[in-house]
Structure formats: structure tokens, C-alpha cells
Amino acid sequence: MSIIYHCQIELHDSLYYATREIGRLYETEPVIHNYALCYALDLVDSEAYSTTVAEQHSYRYFCPEQVPKYEEHLTPLNEQKIYVTPAHSVNHSTILSTWKYANNNYHVEMEKTQKNIPSFGRTKEIAPESKFEFFIISEKSLTQKPKQLPKWIRLGKWMSKAEVKIQEVTKFELKTGDFTFPYPLNPLDVMFTHQVVSYDVVNMPPVSLIQNVSIRQGQYYEFENPSKSEKLKLPARMQYRFKG
């Protein structure tokens, strides 16, 4: 029997990650990828799938190589019957920050230089007190030990502090038919088990997401969304899939 959790995130710091780069502007989309959430919620046992002793002892604090291992880290969640959706904004505001740095070629390449030309960039960040919403589908309880979800997590490039509030959805029905899901989904996870008819694309790495997803004759969970008092139809049977 599946358990559905309605989860909210409230930012206590500004949240930054480069969803898109427009010249010198680095913009943060008000969407949190489900891969990032799995790591932040400490659902990934990365140490168990590390290949070296150094990785086993320090992976969470230091990554010795810039090579993503999403498939190795997230596939075990399929075996545990745990699935996390991407998070969308319930309400948010943004702030612009400007940063500057000096040319340091003479430090890096030992070049002689007579000029110190500063450079700059701007970041568009999600402001503190912004709120996000996502859902977790699990066959085991995630509110009791040993698999208990944390109350506080870290997100983004600045490791921003955020509070997580979890509420179990007590009443839902499993149905089959045509339906639309308005919030972001991972296309690799939903298209394998559902016939997706139309959608809008949210461009972001490492896998662009889709929203306003129309699905034909698919299985879904129908329940009242606690935060918006609306009927929501959440696709069922989603699993983590990866490009072959």
C-alpha cells in the first residue's frame, strides 16, 4: 500500500543555482529538481556506491571528481519503492546580487601583467521565506526511524538552509483515465509508464523538466492538495529512469 506525503520547503537563506546563464546573469528557476531533493533529504546512500575509500569517507563533504553518479545513487530508491517529485514554487520572490572578482591570471599561469581588470556577474536568487511544494510516494513510512526525513536541509550552491514540513495524505484514490498534472515532473520518470500527450518544458540541468502534463489513460492518485484546496491527480508508478 502506497503512502503519499505532501511536503513544503521554506527557505531561511537565499537559494542560488544556475538554471540558465544569460550573458553575465545567472538565473535561478523557482523549481527544485527531484535529483537535488533526493540528496538534500538524505535518501541517497552515496557512501555505499562509492568506488574508492576516499569517496566512502568524504563524498558528502567533498567530491574528488566532477562526474555525476545519479544512476548509481538513485536506482536503489526504486528497490525501496520511494519516489520524490520535483518541487514547485507556492510563493516566492527574487533578489539580484552583483559579485566582482579581479583578473588572477598571474596567479594561475604565472603571467606577467600590468593590469588588474575586475570582472563582474549578477545572480538572480530565490529570496528567504519563499515556499516550495513537492510530493513523495513511498511504500514505507518516512516519518519514523530508521528512515526518517530531516526537518532541516541544505540546498543550492550556497548550501542554503531550508525547513521541511511533512504531512501524510490520508485520503486518496488510485484511478485510471485521462488527466493533467500542472506541476513539474521528470520526463524520464513519467514517460516510461504513461502516454504523455502534451507538456511545457522547464529547461534546467541535468534533465529538463516538464509541467502542465496531459496524460492519456494513465494511472494516478487523486486527492485534495492540503495547501491549495484543489483536487490533484498525481501520476502513479513513477520510477527513476536514466538515458541509455
VEXKOLMAR-774729 format. One record per residue: residue in one letter; residue number from 1; x, y, z of N, C-alpha, C in turn. Coordinates in nm, 3 decimals. Each point is the difference from the previous one (the first is absolute). Last residue first. Layout:
BEGIN
{"A" NUM {X Y Z} {X Y Z} {X Y Z}}
...
***
This chain:
BEGIN
{"G" 244 {1.975 0.591 -2.183} {0.082 -0.115 -0.032} {0.123 0.034 -0.077}}
{"K" 243 {-0.288 0.292 0.378} {0.025 -0.014 -0.143} {0.093 -0.117 -0.026}}
{"F" 242 {-0.318 -0.012 0.429} {0.116 0.075 -0.046} {0.023 -0.027 -0.149}}
{"R" 241 {-0.391 -0.023 0.452} {0.053 -0.057 -0.125} {0.111 0.089 -0.050}}
{"Y" 240 {-0.335 -0.098 0.463} {0.115 0.070 -0.056} {0.052 -0.076 -0.121}}
{"Q" 239 {-0.524 -0.020 0.130} {0.128 -0.050 0.048} {0.112 0.081 -0.063}}
{"M" 238 {-0.590 -0.025 0.073} {0.120 0.069 -0.047} {0.123 -0.060 0.067}}
{"R" 237 {-0.496 -0.107 0.046} {0.098 -0.091 -0.060} {0.123 0.073 -0.057}}
{"A" 236 {-0.440 0.301 0.050} {0.046 -0.114 0.079} {0.109 -0.075 -0.077}}
{"P" 235 {-0.190 0.545 -0.009} {0.029 -0.126 -0.070} {0.054 -0.108 0.094}}
{"L" 234 {-0.337 0.392 0.156} {0.144 -0.025 -0.004} {0.027 -0.133 -0.069}}
{"K" 233 {-0.397 0.388 0.065} {0.016 -0.133 -0.057} {0.148 -0.023 -0.027}}
{"L" 232 {-0.346 0.340 0.325} {0.125 -0.021 -0.072} {0.007 -0.144 -0.048}}
{"K" 231 {-0.358 0.411 0.200} {0.015 -0.142 -0.035} {0.125 -0.015 -0.086}}
{"E" 230 {-0.047 0.397 0.369} {-0.035 -0.035 -0.137} {0.018 -0.150 -0.019}}
{"S" 229 {0.128 0.334 0.373} {-0.141 -0.042 -0.003} {-0.046 -0.026 -0.143}}
{"K" 228 {0.453 0.119 0.174} {-0.075 0.084 -0.094} {-0.146 -0.037 -0.012}}
{"S" 227 {0.341 -0.219 0.286} {0.042 0.141 0.001} {-0.087 0.090 -0.087}}
{"P" 226 {-0.055 -0.491 0.050} {-0.021 0.069 0.127} {0.030 0.149 -0.004}}
{"N" 225 {-0.188 -0.327 -0.392} {0.128 0.061 0.031} {-0.016 0.083 0.128}}
{"E" 224 {-0.293 -0.438 -0.144} {-0.006 0.144 0.024} {0.140 0.050 0.034}}
{"F" 223 {-0.066 -0.437 -0.321} {-0.017 0.042 0.140} {-0.009 0.152 0.006}}
{"E" 222 {0.100 -0.472 -0.341} {-0.082 0.121 0.010} {-0.022 0.033 0.148}}
{"Y" 221 {0.364 -0.294 -0.338} {-0.058 0.013 0.134} {-0.077 0.132 0.004}}
{"Y" 220 {0.108 -0.325 -0.450} {0.032 0.117 0.081} {-0.065 -0.011 0.137}}
{"Q" 219 {0.114 -0.255 -0.531} {-0.038 -0.015 0.140} {0.043 0.123 0.079}}
{"G" 218 {-0.138 0.010 -0.538} {0.107 -0.037 0.093} {-0.053 -0.016 0.141}}
{"Q" 217 {-0.177 0.155 -0.476} {-0.025 -0.133 0.056} {0.117 -0.050 0.086}}
{"R" 216 {0.139 0.432 -0.213} {-0.115 -0.075 -0.050} {-0.003 -0.140 0.062}}
{"I" 215 {0.203 0.526 0.132} {0.028 -0.143 -0.012} {-0.128 -0.073 -0.041}}
{"S" 214 {0.261 0.525 0.047} {-0.124 -0.072 -0.032} {0.033 -0.145 -0.029}}
{"V" 213 {0.251 0.430 0.278} {0.014 -0.126 -0.074} {-0.137 -0.066 -0.018}}
{"N" 212 {0.236 0.429 0.193} {-0.128 0.001 -0.073} {-0.010 -0.123 -0.089}}
{"Q" 211 {0.491 0.052 0.096} {-0.113 0.035 0.085} {-0.124 0.018 -0.086}}
{"I" 210 {0.561 -0.210 0.016} {-0.121 0.035 -0.074} {-0.111 0.033 0.100}}
{"L" 209 {0.591 -0.002 -0.013} {-0.126 -0.049 0.053} {-0.116 0.040 -0.090}}
{"S" 208 {0.560 -0.104 -0.076} {-0.107 0.099 -0.004} {-0.132 -0.063 0.045}}
{"V" 207 {0.488 -0.154 0.161} {-0.105 -0.045 -0.091} {-0.112 0.104 0.003}}
{"P" 206 {0.386 0.083 0.256} {0.063 -0.084 -0.104} {-0.101 -0.059 -0.098}}
{"P" 205 {-0.044 0.468 0.052} {0.081 -0.121 0.011} {-0.030 -0.074 0.129}}
{"M" 204 {-0.353 0.312 -0.294} {0.095 0.004 0.110} {0.080 -0.129 0.003}}
{"N" 203 {-0.463 0.248 -0.247} {0.140 -0.031 -0.032} {0.088 0.017 0.123}}
{"V" 202 {-0.525 -0.121 -0.093} {0.076 0.086 0.091} {0.147 -0.036 -0.019}}
{"V" 201 {-0.476 -0.069 -0.317} {0.135 -0.037 0.043} {0.056 0.105 0.094}}
{"D" 200 {-0.524 -0.195 -0.125} {0.089 0.115 -0.013} {0.135 -0.039 0.059}}
{"Y" 199 {-0.405 -0.330 -0.231} {0.068 0.051 0.119} {0.074 0.129 -0.036}}
{"S" 198 {-0.342 -0.465 -0.189} {0.053 0.135 -0.017} {0.061 0.047 0.131}}
{"V" 197 {-0.124 -0.464 -0.070} {-0.054 0.059 -0.122} {0.057 0.139 -0.025}}
{"V" 196 {0.150 -0.488 0.261} {-0.006 0.145 0.015} {-0.041 0.063 -0.133}}
{"Q" 195 {-0.033 -0.491 0.252} {-0.005 0.057 -0.134} {-0.023 0.151 0.013}}
{"H" 194 {0.253 -0.347 0.365} {-0.122 0.072 -0.037} {0.011 0.054 -0.142}}
{"T" 193 {0.354 -0.239 0.235} {-0.119 -0.073 0.045} {-0.131 0.066 -0.042}}
{"F" 192 {0.438 0.176 -0.109} {0.022 -0.144 -0.015} {-0.127 -0.078 0.031}}
{"M" 191 {0.044 0.480 0.054} {-0.032 -0.042 -0.137} {0.018 -0.150 -0.021}}
{"V" 190 {0.107 0.236 0.419} {-0.144 -0.014 -0.024} {-0.032 -0.056 -0.137}}
{"D" 189 {0.452 0.086 0.162} {-0.066 -0.084 0.100} {-0.146 -0.027 -0.033}}
{"L" 188 {0.286 0.289 -0.261} {0.054 -0.136 -0.008} {-0.076 -0.094 0.091}}
{"P" 187 {-0.103 0.469 0.001} {-0.054 -0.074 -0.115} {0.053 -0.142 -0.012}}
{"N" 186 {-0.091 0.303 0.445} {0.117 -0.044 -0.075} {-0.048 -0.085 -0.118}}
{"L" 185 {-0.295 0.406 0.227} {0.031 -0.142 0.009} {0.128 -0.027 -0.077}}
{"P" 184 {-0.325 0.455 0.211} {0.113 -0.064 -0.070} {0.014 -0.149 0.031}}
{"Y" 183 {-0.496 0.220 0.020} {0.130 0.034 0.058} {0.113 -0.079 -0.065}}
{"P" 182 {-0.492 -0.038 -0.089} {0.048 0.135 -0.033} {0.143 0.029 0.041}}
{"F" 181 {-0.301 -0.439 -0.182} {0.073 0.036 0.122} {0.069 0.134 -0.025}}
{"T" 180 {-0.441 -0.304 -0.219} {0.105 0.100 -0.016} {0.063 0.029 0.135}}
{"F" 179 {-0.302 -0.436 -0.265} {0.013 0.101 0.104} {0.115 0.095 -0.032}}
{"D" 178 {-0.319 -0.482 -0.146} {0.070 0.118 -0.051} {0.008 0.104 0.112}}
{"G" 177 {-0.029 -0.509 0.161} {-0.074 0.082 -0.096} {0.087 0.113 -0.053}}
{"T" 176 {-0.052 -0.351 0.462} {0.057 -0.007 -0.135} {-0.085 0.085 -0.094}}
{"K" 175 {0.115 -0.036 0.580} {-0.092 -0.004 -0.113} {0.077 -0.012 -0.131}}
{"L" 174 {0.019 -0.006 0.583} {0.077 -0.038 -0.117} {-0.096 -0.020 -0.115}}
{"E" 173 {-0.041 0.321 0.464} {-0.052 -0.110 -0.080} {0.093 -0.026 -0.117}}
{"F" 172 {0.009 0.240 0.538} {0.027 0.009 -0.144} {-0.056 -0.124 -0.068}}
{"K" 171 {0.085 0.250 0.519} {-0.107 -0.046 -0.087} {0.039 0.021 -0.147}}
{"T" 170 {0.300 0.113 0.357} {-0.073 -0.113 0.059} {-0.107 -0.057 -0.091}}
{"V" 169 {0.495 0.265 -0.023} {-0.131 0.009 -0.064} {-0.079 -0.124 0.043}}
{"E" 168 {0.414 0.246 0.277} {-0.047 -0.118 -0.072} {-0.139 0.025 -0.057}}
{"Q" 167 {0.412 0.354 0.108} {-0.136 -0.037 0.040} {-0.045 -0.119 -0.083}}
{"I" 166 {0.463 0.336 0.142} {-0.053 -0.120 -0.064} {-0.137 -0.033 0.055}}
{"K" 165 {0.412 0.413 -0.055} {-0.120 -0.040 0.074} {-0.070 -0.112 -0.078}}
{"V" 164 {0.518 0.264 0.031} {-0.090 -0.092 -0.069} {-0.116 -0.036 0.093}}
{"E" 163 {0.398 0.421 -0.072} {-0.080 -0.082 0.090} {-0.099 -0.085 -0.080}}
{"A" 162 {0.515 0.232 -0.111} {-0.143 -0.003 -0.029} {-0.070 -0.095 0.096}}
{"K" 161 {0.512 0.271 -0.148} {-0.078 -0.071 0.100} {-0.148 0.010 -0.033}}
{"S" 160 {0.435 0.009 -0.350} {-0.096 0.083 0.072} {-0.086 -0.084 0.094}}
{"M" 159 {0.425 -0.040 -0.305} {-0.044 -0.090 0.107} {-0.097 0.072 0.092}}
{"W" 158 {0.186 0.170 -0.419} {0.041 0.060 0.128} {-0.034 -0.092 0.118}}
{"K" 157 {-0.116 -0.125 -0.448} {0.145 0.024 0.001} {0.048 0.053 0.134}}
{"G" 156 {-0.461 -0.283 0.013} {0.063 0.096 -0.090} {0.149 0.017 0.020}}
{"L" 155 {-0.301 -0.181 0.414} {-0.030 0.000 -0.143} {0.090 0.099 -0.074}}
{"R" 154 {-0.112 -0.300 0.504} {0.083 0.100 -0.068} {-0.021 -0.014 -0.150}}
{"I" 153 {-0.321 -0.125 0.472} {0.083 -0.046 -0.111} {0.081 0.117 -0.054}}
{"W" 152 {-0.345 -0.188 0.444} {0.081 0.107 -0.058} {0.089 -0.059 -0.108}}
{"K" 151 {-0.299 -0.282 0.222} {-0.077 0.124 0.009} {0.072 0.115 -0.066}}
{"P" 150 {0.041 -0.544 -0.138} {0.050 0.107 0.087} {-0.092 0.122 0.000}}
{"L" 149 {-0.147 -0.532 -0.062} {0.040 0.116 -0.078} {0.045 0.113 0.092}}
{"Q" 148 {0.031 -0.540 0.090} {-0.076 0.118 0.037} {0.050 0.121 -0.078}}
{"K" 147 {0.064 -0.535 0.059} {-0.004 0.080 -0.123} {-0.086 0.123 0.025}}
{"P" 146 {0.066 -0.348 0.337} {0.131 0.058 -0.032} {-0.001 0.091 -0.123}}
{"K" 145 {-0.349 0.110 0.290} {0.133 -0.059 -0.017} {-0.012 -0.145 -0.043}}
{"Q" 144 {-0.383 0.353 -0.133} {0.047 -0.073 0.118} {0.138 -0.058 -0.029}}
{"T" 143 {-0.262 0.230 -0.322} {-0.010 0.092 0.113} {0.042 -0.066 0.130}}
{"L" 142 {-0.058 -0.196 -0.448} {0.119 0.085 -0.002} {-0.004 0.103 0.112}}
{"S" 141 {-0.230 -0.519 -0.150} {-0.011 0.126 0.073} {0.133 0.075 -0.005}}
{"K" 140 {-0.128 -0.333 -0.402} {0.038 -0.008 0.141} {-0.015 0.137 0.063}}
{"E" 139 {-0.082 -0.074 -0.458} {-0.071 -0.114 0.056} {0.035 -0.021 0.147}}
{"S" 138 {-0.018 0.471 -0.321} {0.083 -0.103 0.063} {-0.088 -0.115 0.047}}
{"I" 137 {0.038 0.523 -0.265} {-0.078 -0.124 0.000} {0.090 -0.111 0.052}}
{"I" 136 {-0.016 0.573 0.022} {0.077 -0.123 0.009} {-0.099 -0.117 0.002}}
{"F" 135 {0.013 0.566 -0.160} {-0.068 -0.119 0.052} {0.096 -0.118 0.001}}
{"F" 134 {0.008 0.591 0.022} {0.025 -0.120 -0.079} {-0.067 -0.117 0.069}}
{"E" 133 {0.085 0.591 0.010} {-0.085 -0.115 0.030} {0.041 -0.117 -0.087}}
{"F" 132 {0.189 0.523 0.214} {-0.011 -0.097 -0.108} {-0.082 -0.119 0.048}}
{"K" 131 {0.117 0.564 0.140} {-0.046 -0.136 0.033} {-0.015 -0.085 -0.126}}
{"S" 130 {0.276 0.474 0.228} {-0.070 -0.060 -0.113} {-0.035 -0.144 0.035}}
{"E" 129 {0.266 0.283 0.282} {-0.144 -0.007 0.028} {-0.082 -0.045 -0.120}}
{"P" 128 {0.484 0.200 -0.118} {-0.046 -0.070 0.121} {-0.151 0.018 0.020}}
{"A" 127 {0.171 0.042 -0.506} {0.015 0.068 0.128} {-0.043 -0.087 0.118}}
{"I" 126 {0.228 -0.115 -0.494} {-0.131 -0.009 0.064} {0.016 0.050 0.144}}
{"E" 125 {0.320 0.176 -0.416} {-0.020 -0.104 0.100} {-0.143 0.001 0.053}}
{"K" 124 {0.360 0.175 -0.408} {-0.141 0.018 0.038} {-0.036 -0.118 0.089}}
{"T" 123 {0.492 0.251 -0.135} {-0.078 -0.119 0.026} {-0.142 0.039 0.039}}
{"R" 122 {0.462 0.215 -0.284} {-0.118 0.020 0.083} {-0.073 -0.132 0.017}}
{"G" 121 {0.542 0.206 -0.113} {-0.115 -0.076 -0.043} {-0.116 0.028 0.093}}
{"F" 120 {0.549 0.177 -0.158} {-0.117 -0.004 0.087} {-0.106 -0.092 -0.059}}
{"S" 119 {0.574 0.179 0.004} {-0.114 -0.050 -0.074} {-0.117 -0.013 0.097}}
{"P" 118 {0.502 0.299 -0.032} {-0.105 -0.075 0.072} {-0.109 -0.048 -0.095}}
{"I" 117 {0.537 0.101 -0.075} {-0.131 0.037 -0.053} {-0.107 -0.081 0.072}}
{"N" 116 {0.523 0.154 0.032} {-0.086 -0.080 0.086} {-0.145 0.037 -0.036}}
{"K" 115 {0.527 0.037 -0.242} {-0.138 0.045 0.021} {-0.072 -0.096 0.095}}
{"Q" 114 {0.443 -0.053 -0.170} {0.007 0.133 0.056} {-0.140 0.052 0.032}}
{"T" 113 {0.261 -0.515 -0.044} {-0.108 0.090 -0.040} {0.019 0.134 0.068}}
{"K" 112 {0.225 -0.533 -0.110} {0.025 0.136 0.043} {-0.115 0.088 -0.048}}
{"E" 111 {-0.042 -0.533 0.118} {0.019 0.098 -0.107} {0.030 0.136 0.060}}
{"M" 110 {-0.102 -0.468 0.184} {0.128 0.065 0.021} {0.030 0.099 -0.112}}
{"E" 109 {-0.411 -0.263 0.081} {0.088 -0.038 -0.110} {0.137 0.066 0.010}}
{"V" 108 {-0.338 0.059 0.348} {-0.028 -0.133 -0.055} {0.104 -0.043 -0.100}}
{"H" 107 {0.012 0.432 0.211} {0.007 -0.101 0.105} {-0.010 -0.141 -0.061}}
{"Y" 106 {-0.043 0.376 -0.276} {0.138 -0.005 0.044} {0.016 -0.098 0.117}}
{"N" 105 {-0.430 0.095 -0.183} {0.081 -0.086 -0.088} {0.144 -0.013 0.048}}
{"N" 104 {-0.432 0.223 0.176} {0.109 -0.064 0.077} {0.083 -0.095 -0.085}}
{"N" 103 {-0.388 0.440 0.013} {0.071 -0.090 -0.089} {0.120 -0.059 0.076}}
{"A" 102 {-0.427 0.154 0.286} {0.110 0.057 -0.077} {0.061 -0.107 -0.090}}
{"Y" 101 {-0.528 0.063 0.186} {0.127 -0.066 0.029} {0.106 0.058 -0.091}}
{"K" 100 {-0.558 0.063 0.201} {0.115 0.044 -0.079} {0.121 -0.083 0.038}}
{"W" 99 {-0.593 0.010 0.027} {0.129 -0.039 0.056} {0.111 0.043 -0.096}}
{"T" 98 {-0.564 0.086 0.131} {0.113 0.025 -0.091} {0.129 -0.041 0.070}}
{"S" 97 {-0.569 -0.121 0.035} {0.128 0.025 0.067} {0.108 0.019 -0.105}}
{"L" 96 {-0.580 -0.010 0.072} {0.114 0.007 -0.091} {0.125 0.035 0.080}}
{"I" 95 {-0.502 -0.261 0.117} {0.093 0.109 0.029} {0.115 -0.007 -0.100}}
{"T" 94 {-0.558 -0.191 0.063} {0.139 -0.014 -0.043} {0.081 0.122 0.042}}
{"S" 93 {-0.473 -0.308 0.162} {0.049 0.127 -0.052} {0.148 -0.018 -0.033}}
{"H" 92 {-0.476 -0.338 0.088} {0.142 0.032 0.008} {0.024 0.143 -0.048}}
{"N" 91 {-0.379 -0.445 0.114} {0.016 0.145 -0.011} {0.148 0.031 0.016}}
{"V" 90 {-0.120 -0.429 -0.109} {-0.134 0.036 0.049} {-0.011 0.152 0.002}}
{"S" 89 {0.336 -0.329 -0.310} {-0.020 0.113 0.090} {-0.147 0.014 0.039}}
{"H" 88 {0.233 -0.481 -0.119} {-0.040 0.123 -0.068} {-0.028 0.107 0.103}}
{"A" 87 {0.293 -0.505 -0.048} {-0.074 0.097 0.082} {-0.030 0.125 -0.083}}
{"P" 86 {0.070 -0.554 -0.144} {0.062 0.133 0.010} {-0.088 0.094 0.082}}
{"T" 85 {-0.052 -0.511 0.124} {-0.026 0.086 -0.116} {0.083 0.128 0.010}}
{"V" 84 {0.084 -0.519 0.199} {-0.014 0.141 0.036} {-0.024 0.080 -0.127}}
{"Y" 83 {-0.031 -0.549 0.196} {0.013 0.092 -0.113} {-0.031 0.143 0.046}}
{"I" 82 {0.101 -0.556 0.167} {-0.008 0.140 0.042} {0.017 0.087 -0.124}}
{"K" 81 {0.045 -0.506 0.081} {-0.133 0.052 -0.030} {-0.020 0.140 0.056}}
{"Q" 80 {0.402 -0.296 -0.008} {-0.063 0.034 0.127} {-0.142 0.056 -0.018}}
{"E" 79 {0.265 -0.107 -0.376} {-0.011 -0.125 0.075} {-0.070 0.024 0.135}}
{"N" 78 {0.102 0.371 -0.266} {-0.104 -0.079 -0.067} {-0.024 -0.131 0.076}}
{"L" 77 {0.352 0.277 0.135} {-0.129 0.051 0.048} {-0.117 -0.071 -0.068}}
{"P" 76 {0.460 -0.083 -0.129} {-0.045 -0.073 0.120} {-0.132 0.052 0.057}}
{"T" 75 {0.204 0.229 -0.377} {-0.066 -0.127 -0.034} {-0.041 -0.080 0.125}}
{"L" 74 {0.262 0.417 0.008} {-0.146 0.009 0.008} {-0.073 -0.130 -0.032}}
{"H" 73 {0.494 0.062 -0.007} {-0.051 0.046 0.129} {-0.152 -0.009 0.012}}
{"E" 72 {0.240 -0.116 -0.407} {0.046 -0.087 0.108} {-0.065 0.037 0.133}}
{"E" 71 {-0.094 0.275 -0.372} {-0.056 -0.134 -0.020} {0.041 -0.093 0.114}}
{"Y" 70 {0.176 0.444 -0.011} {-0.142 -0.004 0.032} {-0.056 -0.141 -0.011}}
{"K" 69 {0.460 0.237 0.003} {-0.028 -0.142 0.011} {-0.146 -0.020 0.037}}
{"P" 68 {0.378 0.403 -0.221} {-0.125 -0.038 0.067} {-0.020 -0.152 -0.001}}
{"V" 67 {0.463 0.286 -0.004} {-0.072 -0.096 -0.085} {-0.128 -0.041 0.073}}
{"Q" 66 {0.435 0.280 0.109} {-0.125 0.062 -0.042} {-0.074 -0.088 -0.100}}
{"E" 65 {0.349 -0.125 0.426} {-0.010 0.012 -0.145} {-0.137 0.055 -0.037}}
{"P" 64 {0.129 -0.045 0.458} {0.133 -0.001 -0.060} {-0.001 0.009 -0.152}}
{"C" 63 {-0.327 0.188 0.403} {-0.011 -0.089 -0.116} {0.132 0.001 -0.075}}
{"F" 62 {-0.192 0.106 0.531} {0.095 0.033 -0.106} {-0.013 -0.101 -0.111}}
{"Y" 61 {-0.292 -0.008 0.372} {0.063 0.128 0.029} {0.098 0.044 -0.109}}
{"R" 60 {-0.250 -0.417 0.000} {-0.101 0.100 0.032} {0.059 0.138 0.020}}
{"Y" 59 {0.281 -0.388 -0.087} {-0.081 0.038 -0.115} {-0.097 0.113 0.031}}
{"S" 58 {0.365 -0.249 0.266} {-0.013 0.145 -0.014} {-0.096 0.044 -0.111}}
{"H" 57 {0.128 -0.463 0.144} {0.013 0.077 0.123} {-0.034 0.147 -0.020}}
{"Q" 56 {-0.010 -0.319 -0.359} {-0.086 -0.054 0.105} {0.004 0.086 0.125}}
{"E" 55 {0.285 0.096 -0.368} {-0.138 0.039 -0.026} {-0.090 -0.047 0.113}}
{"A" 54 {0.449 -0.133 0.015} {-0.010 0.145 0.021} {-0.144 0.047 -0.020}}
{"V" 53 {0.111 -0.448 -0.096} {-0.009 0.023 0.145} {-0.017 0.149 0.028}}
{"T" 52 {-0.182 -0.177 -0.468} {0.128 0.008 0.069} {-0.023 0.025 0.148}}
{"T" 51 {-0.362 -0.043 -0.310} {0.094 -0.097 -0.055} {0.134 0.002 0.071}}
{"S" 50 {-0.547 0.101 0.145} {0.126 0.063 -0.034} {0.102 -0.107 -0.039}}
{"Y" 49 {-0.462 -0.050 0.167} {0.025 -0.021 -0.142} {0.125 0.075 -0.046}}
{"A" 48 {-0.171 0.012 0.451} {-0.009 -0.143 -0.032} {0.036 -0.028 -0.146}}
{"E" 47 {-0.027 0.446 0.177} {0.120 -0.068 0.047} {-0.001 -0.148 -0.039}}
{"S" 46 {-0.373 0.296 -0.085} {0.108 0.011 -0.098} {0.125 -0.076 0.044}}
{"D" 45 {-0.524 0.005 0.097} {0.113 -0.055 0.074} {0.120 -0.003 -0.094}}
{"V" 44 {-0.477 0.301 0.016} {0.102 -0.067 -0.081} {0.113 -0.049 0.090}}
{"L" 43 {-0.369 0.262 0.153} {-0.056 -0.128 -0.041} {0.103 -0.084 -0.076}}
{"D" 42 {-0.006 0.469 0.211} {0.084 -0.109 0.052} {-0.061 -0.137 -0.029}}
{"L" 41 {-0.138 0.458 -0.140} {-0.080 -0.070 0.100} {0.071 -0.121 0.060}}
{"A" 40 {0.202 0.257 -0.351} {-0.023 0.090 0.113} {-0.075 -0.069 0.113}}
{"Y" 39 {0.072 -0.232 -0.412} {0.124 0.017 0.075} {-0.023 0.085 0.125}}
{"C" 38 {-0.365 -0.057 -0.284} {0.038 -0.131 0.054} {0.129 0.009 0.081}}
{"L" 37 {-0.153 0.381 -0.239} {-0.077 -0.025 0.122} {0.037 -0.134 0.064}}
{"A" 36 {0.189 0.124 -0.419} {0.055 0.081 0.109} {-0.073 -0.028 0.131}}
{"Y" 35 {-0.168 -0.203 -0.389} {0.130 -0.058 0.034} {0.059 0.075 0.120}}
{"N" 34 {-0.401 0.161 -0.191} {-0.019 -0.112 0.093} {0.131 -0.072 0.033}}
{"H" 33 {-0.032 0.536 -0.111} {0.003 -0.129 -0.070} {-0.017 -0.115 0.100}}
{"I" 32 {-0.194 0.505 0.039} {0.110 -0.079 0.055} {-0.008 -0.141 -0.059}}
{"V" 31 {-0.170 0.538 -0.130} {-0.029 -0.143 -0.005} {0.121 -0.073 0.058}}
{"P" 30 {-0.059 0.490 -0.142} {-0.068 -0.039 0.124} {-0.053 -0.143 -0.004}}
{"E" 29 {0.452 0.207 -0.252} {-0.141 -0.029 -0.026} {-0.066 -0.042 0.131}}
{"T" 28 {0.445 0.313 -0.084} {-0.051 -0.116 0.071} {-0.149 -0.015 -0.029}}
{"E" 27 {0.450 0.250 -0.269} {-0.137 0.004 0.052} {-0.041 -0.132 0.064}}
{"Y" 26 {0.428 0.341 -0.162} {-0.020 -0.141 0.033} {-0.132 -0.010 0.076}}
{"L" 25 {0.275 0.373 -0.347} {-0.106 -0.026 0.097} {-0.020 -0.150 0.016}}
{"R" 24 {0.298 0.224 -0.315} {0.058 0.001 0.134} {-0.105 -0.023 0.109}}
{"G" 23 {-0.131 -0.167 -0.464} {0.113 0.090 0.009} {0.064 -0.011 0.137}}
{"I" 22 {-0.360 -0.268 0.032} {-0.030 0.099 -0.103} {0.108 0.107 0.006}}
{"E" 21 {-0.120 -0.530 0.188} {0.099 0.106 -0.002} {-0.029 0.091 -0.118}}
{"R" 20 {-0.287 -0.379 0.342} {0.035 0.050 -0.133} {0.099 0.115 0.014}}
{"T" 19 {-0.099 -0.265 0.375} {-0.089 -0.069 -0.092} {0.030 0.040 -0.144}}
{"A" 18 {0.286 0.028 0.464} {-0.010 0.058 -0.134} {-0.087 -0.087 -0.090}}
{"Y" 17 {-0.035 0.095 0.544} {0.066 -0.095 -0.088} {-0.027 0.051 -0.141}}
{"Y" 16 {-0.120 0.165 0.549} {0.061 0.025 -0.130} {0.053 -0.127 -0.063}}
{"L" 15 {-0.319 0.247 0.435} {0.032 -0.124 -0.072} {0.055 0.033 -0.137}}
{"S" 14 {-0.042 0.248 0.525} {-0.025 0.012 -0.144} {0.052 -0.125 -0.070}}
{"D" 13 {-0.164 -0.065 0.497} {0.107 0.075 -0.067} {-0.040 0.018 -0.145}}
{"H" 12 {-0.287 -0.230 0.271} {0.048 0.090 0.105} {0.121 0.079 -0.047}}
{"L" 11 {-0.454 -0.278 -0.238} {0.139 0.042 -0.002} {0.031 0.093 0.117}}
{"E" 10 {-0.367 -0.412 -0.062} {0.008 0.145 0.021} {0.147 0.040 0.011}}
{"I" 9 {-0.325 -0.439 -0.194} {0.131 0.052 0.034} {-0.011 0.151 0.018}}
{"Q" 8 {-0.352 -0.466 0.007} {0.026 0.141 -0.028} {0.140 0.037 0.047}}
{"C" 7 {-0.327 -0.471 -0.138} {0.116 0.063 0.065} {0.012 0.146 -0.042}}
{"H" 6 {-0.335 -0.476 0.022} {0.001 0.137 -0.051} {0.107 0.076 0.077}}
{"Y" 5 {-0.068 -0.552 -0.098} {0.033 0.110 0.090} {-0.005 0.132 -0.076}}
{"I" 4 {-0.197 -0.544 -0.033} {0.030 0.125 -0.069} {0.025 0.108 0.104}}
{"I" 3 {0.007 -0.576 -0.048} {-0.019 0.115 0.088} {0.041 0.125 -0.078}}
{"S" 2 {-0.167 -0.540 -0.145} {0.082 0.121 -0.012} {-0.038 0.103 0.106}}
{"M" 1 {-0.020 -0.558 -0.002} {-0.085 0.119 0.000} {0.088 0.124 0.000}}
***
